[in-house]
Amino acid sequence: MTSRLRTALCDRLGIDVPVVQAPIGSAAAPELAAAVAEAGGLGMLASTWQSPERARLGIRHVRQRTSRPFGVNLVLDFPVMDTLAVCLDEAVPVISTFWGDPEPVSHRIRDAGALHMHAVGGVKEAVHAAGCGVDVIVAQGWEAGGHVRGTTTTMVLVPAVVDAVGPIPVMAAGGISDGRGLAAVLALGAQGAWLGTRFLATTDAFTHQLYRQRLVAATAEDTVHTYCFDGGWPDAAHRTLRNPTLQRWESAGSPPAPGRPDEGDVVAFDSAGQAHYRYEDLIPLPGMTGDLADMALYAGQSVELVRDVRPAGRLIHELTAQAVNVIEQMRGTTQTADGAP
């Protein structure tokens, strides 16, 4: 069944189905990346804010669990060259980058034999990335969760980027939670789908139970495109669930730091006893205690379709089966409309 979803990009990445687990920050545990890889998709680690030594351990942890391809994501707005060197030394097959100019790293990645993906939020940025030699471009729509690069919706952005950079393959990100979304972006010309919010609500993600519960209960209207949670990543737009921290900040007129309501309050402690503060750029993680609902609860508008917590491997299988069914139904509809038997 999955062979009917196989795209040219699948062959290039060495995966069975055109589904990539987005690098969802601290939630992107090696267990999640490996589970996605074992199910035929591409799992991702998020290593920007880790030391090079910890990044190496994470890579090796994935390899202990799977022999399938996986990737590591790095945010180019931060000093990541030492971590990139570790990734290339460990022969990570796919390096994805975001939020910055890919030109300084693209040749280095490809010269090391890795495939370079770069996420963009607009057509101009996509064309620049193509000129830098990027292998795959990820077009991220405005409805995406977490940090959001542009202001155009996925439905418009994906075909525009496909037209602008072809024949470079394009992946679609933002607003995709099920097989219907996967089928839709394939119809738009993408060669695969990049899912983040849906993978946050899986048993393999490194997410606190409260966070998972909030995701399952939320609707698209509960998400907000904001600059509220900027501790650690200033001036970067993001989409998150509305919560008490966000409501207090908006009620105060959305003032900049350091004049925000209750700035400096400790809202949580992690399992090592480290304090975490209001407006910090961090999601609730397992083992944390405190006012976890006041932390950043990143989620895209596709949270509307997140209705349960399930294993990542099962999610991949069910999502791809649904996509195949949708595509078969569309073919049947087309045949009927054409008068074909």
Secondary structure, 3 states (H helix, E strand, C coil): CHHHHCCHHHHHHCCCCCEEECCCHHHCCHHHHHHHHHCCCEEEEECCCCCHHHHHHHHHHHHHHCCCCEEEEEECCCCCHHHHHHHHHCCCCEEEEECCCCHHHHHHHHHCCCEEEEEECCHHHHHHHHHCCCCEEEEECCCCCEECCCCCCHHHHHHHHHHHHCCCCEEEECCCCCHHHHHHHHHCCCCCEEECHHHHCECCCCCCHHHHHHHHHCCHHHEEEECCCCECCCCCCEEEECCHHHHHHHHCCCCCCCCCCCCCCEEEECCCCCEEECCECCCCCCCCEECHHHCCCECCHHHHHCCCCECHHHHHHHHHHHHHHHHHHHHHHHHHHHCCC
